[in-house]
Amino acid sequence: MSINLQRGITRDPIVHVDSIPLEGLLCVTSHPKGTGGEIVFENPEKRRAQEQSTAECKSLYMKSGELTFFNGSRREHYVRPLICPET
């Protein structure tokens, strides 16, 4: 188990895969579309890291209390930086 906390607007996204096949994400805060914090799944056929266009990626906008599972060892993914500083 690991806990990742994203704070502020200075964090650079790190595209990665996980060492375990089953990844579970529990979101404890909501981030409306356009504010950052969404989970982005890379297109495996276009491995250009963050330089991919948005159309080549799939974004998941989670809300507080949502739990989602995916194969973290096969899907390259990252969390987009927050756009607005914390209030």
C-alpha positions, 0 to 999 in steps of 0.5 A, spaced: 500 500 500 502 506 498 499 513 499 500 519 494 499 526 496 498 531 491 499 538 493 500 545 489 502 546 482 509 545 482 509 537 481 511 534 475 507 528 472 511 522 472 509 517 467 510 510 470 507 503 471 506 499 477 510 493 480 503 490 481 498 488 476 492 490 480 492 498 482 486 501 486 485 508 486 481 511 492 480 519 491 479 523 497 478 529 494 474 532 487 477 536 482 472 539 477 474 538 469 480 543 468 483 544 474 488 538 474 489 532 478 486 527 473 489 520 472 492 520 465 493 513 461 498 513 456 496 511 449 501 505 449 502 505 441 504 513 442 510 513 447 512 520 447 511 521 455 507 528 456 509 530 449 503 526 447 497 530 445 490 530 449 487 526 444 492 520 444 491 519 452 485 517 456 483 521 462 479 519 468 476 525 472 475 522 479 470 524 485 471 524 492 469 517 494 470 513 488 474 507 487 477 505 481 481 499 479 486 497 473 492 494 471 497 498 473 503 494 471 501 494 463 498 501 463 502 507 463 499 513 467 500 519 471 496 524 475 496 531 471 499 537 476 494 541 479 492 548 476 490 552 481 494 553 488 491 550 494 486 555 498 
